[in-house]
């Protein structure tokens, strides 16, 4: 009697056999007929992050650097603002938040102008590069290079002169630092055009990886441009602080008036400040002072200016915050303030 054969006992058909996966299969060499795909480093058209920028980012955290710069420019703004009123800003005890808020006023215009100039320069570079590559004209490229070098040298000399001596641009603070930065960038760009022209003329491709001299040149250009922009931003922050102080002085009469009450005489003598003594002996605040404008409250102190304050006369008044003083504020000085009772 024939035995029934189970499907599991039957030998597999040859066409259904799967190739065995050996542990050594992953070690087999790739076929020589298939060329390896080029990596990102082999694509000359791909934009590259400069090595110097990578190094700086790895050393200094961007958030820490940004906070430090904002703090510094806010300090410059506050220093020159209060200097106009004869106050040393180091006595105010301003917080980091105060300086950061002031840095917005100091850096809004410079950052807007800088970003716009960067976009214009980038678009100009892309346009010029496409024209040079598509229609190579050695004479035109040589004249452009010579023009950039000449203009860069003139601007560089103007910027360096502003560092070591007083020039005709002294009253225009940002002229010297911007001249220095622009001169360095023009000379560096002329060097780039020279290398591009040499490569197009010889028919060889430019090197994708910069050599040592190119890295040193890039580091020098980056350092000089960064210092120039830092110089320009510092001068602009100081100018904005002074401008805001003069604006505050001109609008001083329109700011809210302050009436200061004190339990004892403060002996305030300033233009426009009047001391009124209360006739009641049991009054908690017997002395009242009118004609004051509150400039700032910081570090538990009140900083007042007389209503008639001018740079030639008048002083800033500092009153410590305590229970012995009381303040009242008015949108404008009341017309009947002088006629009301002293207490």
C-alpha positions as CSV (number, residue, x, y, z in Angstrom):
1,X,0.0,0.0,0.0
2,X,1.5,3.2,-1.0
3,X,2.3,5.7,1.8
4,X,0.8,9.2,1.5
5,X,3.5,11.8,1.2
6,X,3.1,14.9,3.4
7,X,3.6,18.3,1.7
8,X,6.2,19.1,4.3
9,X,8.2,16.0,3.4
10,X,8.4,16.8,-0.3
11,X,11.7,18.4,-1.5
12,X,11.3,22.0,-2.6
13,X,11.2,22.8,-6.2
14,X,14.4,24.4,-7.7
15,X,12.5,27.5,-8.8
16,X,11.3,28.2,-5.3
17,X,14.6,28.1,-3.6
18,X,15.7,31.4,-2.0
19,X,19.3,32.4,-2.1
20,X,21.1,31.8,1.1
21,X,22.1,35.0,3.0
22,X,25.6,34.5,4.1
23,X,27.3,36.6,6.8
24,X,30.1,37.2,4.3
25,X,27.7,38.8,1.8
26,X,28.1,42.2,3.4
27,X,31.8,41.9,2.9
28,X,31.7,41.4,-0.8
29,X,33.3,44.1,-2.8
30,X,30.9,46.3,-4.9
31,X,30.8,45.7,-8.6
32,X,33.4,47.6,-10.5
33,X,30.9,48.4,-13.2
34,X,28.8,50.6,-10.9
35,X,30.7,53.9,-10.1
36,X,30.2,55.3,-6.6
37,X,27.7,58.2,-6.3
38,X,29.4,61.5,-5.7
39,X,29.1,62.7,-2.1
40,X,28.1,66.2,-1.1
41,X,31.8,67.3,-1.0
42,X,32.2,66.5,-4.7
43,X,29.5,68.9,-5.9
44,X,31.2,72.2,-6.6
45,X,27.8,74.0,-7.0
46,X,26.7,73.2,-3.4
47,X,27.1,76.1,-1.0
48,X,29.6,75.5,1.7
49,X,29.8,76.8,5.3
50,X,33.2,78.4,5.7
51,X,35.5,76.6,8.0
52,X,36.1,79.7,10.1
53,X,32.4,80.2,10.8
54,X,32.1,76.5,11.9
55,X,35.0,77.0,14.2
56,X,33.6,80.2,15.8
57,X,30.2,78.6,16.2
58,X,31.8,75.6,18.0
59,X,33.6,77.9,20.4
60,X,31.0,80.6,21.2
61,X,27.4,79.8,21.6
62,X,25.3,82.1,19.4
63,X,22.8,82.8,22.1
64,X,25.5,83.8,24.6
65,X,27.3,86.0,22.1
66,X,24.0,87.7,21.1
67,X,23.0,88.4,24.7
68,X,26.4,89.9,25.4
69,X,26.2,92.1,22.4
70,X,22.7,93.3,23.2
71,X,23.8,94.0,26.8
72,X,26.7,96.0,25.7
73,X,24.8,98.2,23.2
74,X,22.0,98.7,25.7
75,X,24.7,99.9,28.2
76,X,26.1,102.3,25.7
77,X,22.6,103.7,25.0
78,X,21.9,104.1,28.7
79,X,25.3,105.6,29.5
80,X,25.0,108.5,27.1
81,X,21.3,109.1,27.8
82,X,21.9,109.7,31.5
83,X,25.2,111.4,30.9
84,X,23.3,114.2,29.2
85,X,21.5,114.9,32.6
86,X,24.7,114.6,34.6
87,X,24.0,111.1,36.0
88,X,26.5,108.3,36.0
89,X,24.6,105.2,34.8
90,X,26.6,102.9,37.0
91,X,24.8,104.5,40.0
92,X,21.4,103.6,38.7
93,X,21.7,99.8,39.3
94,X,20.0,99.0,36.0
95,X,19.2,95.3,35.5
96,X,20.1,93.1,32.5
97,X,16.5,93.4,31.3
98,X,16.8,97.2,31.3
99,X,19.9,97.1,29.1
100,X,18.4,94.5,26.8
101,X,15.2,96.6,26.3
102,X,17.3,99.7,25.6
103,X,19.4,97.8,23.0
104,X,16.3,97.4,20.8
105,X,16.2,101.2,20.3
106,X,20.0,101.2,19.7
107,X,20.1,98.4,17.2
108,X,16.8,98.5,15.2
109,X,18.1,100.9,12.5
110,X,21.6,99.3,12.2
111,X,20.3,95.8,11.8
112,X,17.7,96.9,9.3
113,X,20.3,98.8,7.2
114,X,22.8,95.9,7.5
115,X,20.3,93.3,6.4
116,X,19.2,95.4,3.4
117,X,22.9,96.0,2.4
118,X,23.6,92.3,2.7
119,X,20.7,91.4,0.4
120,X,21.8,94.1,-2.2
121,X,25.4,92.9,-2.1
122,X,24.3,89.2,-2.5
123,X,22.0,90.0,-5.5
124,X,24.8,92.1,-7.1
125,X,27.3,89.3,-6.6
126,X,24.9,86.7,-8.1
127,X,24.2,89.0,-11.1
128,X,27.9,89.8,-11.7
129,X,29.0,86.1,-11.3
130,X,26.4,84.9,-13.8
131,X,27.5,87.5,-16.3
132,X,31.2,86.8,-15.8
133,X,30.7,83.0,-16.2
134,X,28.4,83.2,-19.2
135,X,30.2,85.9,-21.1
136,X,33.8,86.0,-20.0
137,X,35.5,89.3,-21.0
138,X,39.0,89.6,-19.6
139,X,39.3,93.3,-20.2
140,X,36.0,94.1,-18.4
141,X,36.9,91.8,-15.5
142,X,40.3,93.4,-15.1
143,X,38.8,96.9,-15.0
144,X,36.3,95.8,-12.4
145,X,39.0,94.3,-10.3
146,X,41.2,97.4,-10.5
147,X,38.2,99.6,-9.7
148,X,37.3,97.6,-6.6
149,X,40.9,97.7,-5.4
150,X,41.2,101.4,-5.9
151,X,37.9,102.1,-4.2
152,X,38.7,99.7,-1.4
153,X,42.1,101.3,-0.7
154,X,40.5,104.8,-0.5
155,X,37.8,103.6,2.0
156,X,40.4,101.6,4.0
157,X,42.6,104.7,4.4
158,X,39.6,106.8,5.5
159,X,38.6,104.1,8.1
160,X,42.1,103.7,9.5
161,X,42.6,107.5,9.7
162,X,39.5,107.7,11.9
163,X,41.1,105.3,14.4
164,X,44.4,107.2,14.9
165,X,43.4,110.8,14.4
166,X,40.5,113.3,14.1
167,X,39.2,113.6,10.6
168,X,36.5,115.6,8.8
169,X,34.2,112.7,9.4
170,X,34.5,112.9,13.1
171,X,31.0,114.4,13.5
172,X,29.5,111.6,11.4
173,X,30.3,108.7,13.6
174,X,29.5,105.8,11.4
175,X,31.5,107.0,8.4
176,X,34.9,105.8,9.5
177,X,33.9,102.3,10.7
178,X,31.7,101.7,7.6
179,X,34.6,103.0,5.4
180,X,36.9,100.5,7.0
181,X,34.5,97.5,6.6
182,X,33.6,98.5,3.0
183,X,37.2,98.9,2.0
184,X,38.3,95.5,3.3
185,X,35.3,93.8,1.6
186,X,36.0,95.5,-1.7
187,X,39.7,94.5,-1.7
188,X,38.7,90.9,-0.7
189,X,36.1,90.8,-3.5
190,X,38.7,92.1,-6.0
191,X,40.9,89.1,-4.9
192,X,38.0,86.8,-5.6
193,X,37.4,88.2,-9.0
194,X,41.1,87.9,-9.8
195,X,41.0,84.2,-8.9
196,X,37.8,83.7,-10.9
197,X,39.3,85.3,-14.0
198,X,42.5,83.3,-13.7
199,X,40.5,80.1,-13.5
200,X,38.3,80.9,-16.4
201,X,41.2,82.0,-18.5
202,X,43.2,78.8,-17.9
203,X,40.1,76.6,-18.2
204,X,40.5,74.9,-14.8
205,X,38.0,74.6,-12.1
206,X,38.5,76.5,-8.9
207,X,39.6,74.5,-5.9
208,X,36.6,73.6,-3.7
209,X,38.7,73.4,-0.5
210,X,40.6,76.7,0.4
211,X,44.3,76.6,1.0
212,X,46.0,78.0,4.1
213,X,46.6,81.4,2.7
214,X,42.9,81.7,1.7
215,X,41.9,80.7,5.2
216,X,44.2,83.3,6.8
217,X,42.9,86.0,4.4
218,X,39.3,85.1,5.3
219,X,40.1,85.2,9.0
220,X,41.6,88.7,8.6
221,X,38.7,90.0,6.6
222,X,36.2,88.6,9.0
223,X,38.0,90.1,12.0
224,X,38.3,93.5,10.5
225,X,34.7,93.6,9.3
226,X,33.4,92.4,12.6
227,X,35.4,95.0,14.5
228,X,34.3,97.7,12.2
229,X,30.6,96.8,12.5
230,X,31.0,96.6,16.3
231,X,32.6,100.1,16.2
232,X,29.8,101.5,14.1
233,X,27.0,99.9,16.3
234,X,28.6,101.3,19.4
235,X,28.8,104.8,18.0
236,X,25.3,104.6,16.8
237,X,24.0,103.4,20.2
238,X,25.8,106.3,21.8
239,X,24.3,108.7,19.3
240,X,20.8,107.4,19.8
241,X,21.2,107.7,23.6
242,X,22.2,111.3,23.3
243,X,19.4,112.0,20.8
244,X,16.8,110.5,23.1
245,X,18.1,112.6,26.0
246,X,17.8,115.8,24.0
247,X,14.3,114.8,22.9
248,X,13.4,114.1,26.5
249,X,14.7,117.5,27.5
250,X,12.7,119.3,24.8
251,X,9.5,117.5,25.8
252,X,10.1,117.7,29.5
253,X,7.2,120.1,30.1
254,X,4.8,117.7,28.6
255,X,5.7,114.8,30.9
256,X,3.6,114.1,34.0
257,X,4.4,116.3,37.0
258,X,5.4,114.9,40.3
259,X,4.7,116.3,43.8
260,X,7.0,115.0,46.5
261,X,5.9,114.9,50.1
262,X,8.5,114.3,52.9
263,X,8.4,114.0,56.6
264,X,11.4,116.2,56.9
265,X,13.0,119.0,54.9
266,X,15.0,117.8,52.0
267,X,16.5,121.3,51.2
268,X,15.9,121.0,47.5
269,X,17.1,124.0,45.7
270,X,16.7,123.8,41.9
271,X,15.2,126.0,39.2
272,X,11.4,125.8,39.3
273,X,11.3,123.6,42.5
274,X,9.3,125.1,45.3
275,X,9.2,124.0,48.9
276,X,5.9,124.4,50.8
277,X,5.8,123.8,54.6
278,X,2.7,122.4,56.2
279,X,1.4,124.4,59.1
280,X,0.0,121.4,61.0
281,X,2.5,119.9,63.5
282,X,0.8,116.5,63.5
283,X,1.1,116.1,59.7
284,X,2.9,112.9,58.6
285,X,4.4,114.8,55.6
286,X,5.0,118.4,56.5
287,X,7.1,119.3,53.5
288,X,5.8,119.4,49.9
289,X,8.0,119.9,46.8
290,X,6.5,121.0,43.4
291,X,8.0,121.5,40.0
292,X,9.5,118.0,39.6
293,X,9.6,115.5,36.8
294,X,10.3,111.8,37.4
295,X,13.1,110.6,35.2
296,X,13.5,107.1,36.4
297,X,13.0,104.7,39.3
298,X,15.8,102.3,39.7
299,X,17.6,100.4,42.6
300,X,15.0,101.7,45.1
301,X,15.8,105.3,44.2
302,X,13.8,108.1,42.5
303,X,15.6,110.3,40.0
304,X,13.9,113.6,39.4
305,X,14.5,116.6,37.1
306,X,13.4,120.1,37.8
307,X,10.8,121.4,35.4
308,X,13.1,124.2,34.4
309,X,16.1,121.9,33.9
310,X,18.7,123.0,31.4
311,X,22.2,121.7,30.7
312,X,23.7,125.0,31.9
313,X,21.7,125.0,35.2
314,X,19.8,122.5,37.2
315,X,20.8,119.2,38.6
316,X,19.3,115.7,38.8
317,X,17.8,115.0,42.2
318,X,18.1,111.5,43.7
319,X,15.7,110.5,46.5
320,X,15.8,107.1,48.2
321,X,12.6,105.2,48.3
322,X,11.3,105.0,51.9
323,X,8.3,105.4,54.1
324,X,9.3,109.0,54.8
325,X,8.4,110.2,51.3
326,X,5.2,110.1,49.3
327,X,4.6,110.9,45.6
328,X,1.7,112.3,43.6
329,X,1.6,112.4,39.9
330,X,-0.4,114.6,37.5
331,X,-0.7,114.4,33.7
332,X,0.1,118.1,33.7
333,X,0.8,120.5,36.5
334,X,-2.6,121.5,37.9
335,X,-3.5,125.2,37.5
336,X,-4.9,125.3,41.1
337,X,-1.9,123.5,42.7
338,X,-0.5,126.7,44.1
339,X,-3.8,127.7,45.6
340,X,-4.6,124.4,47.4
341,X,-3.8,123.9,51.1
342,X,-0.2,123.0,51.9
343,X,-1.2,119.7,53.5
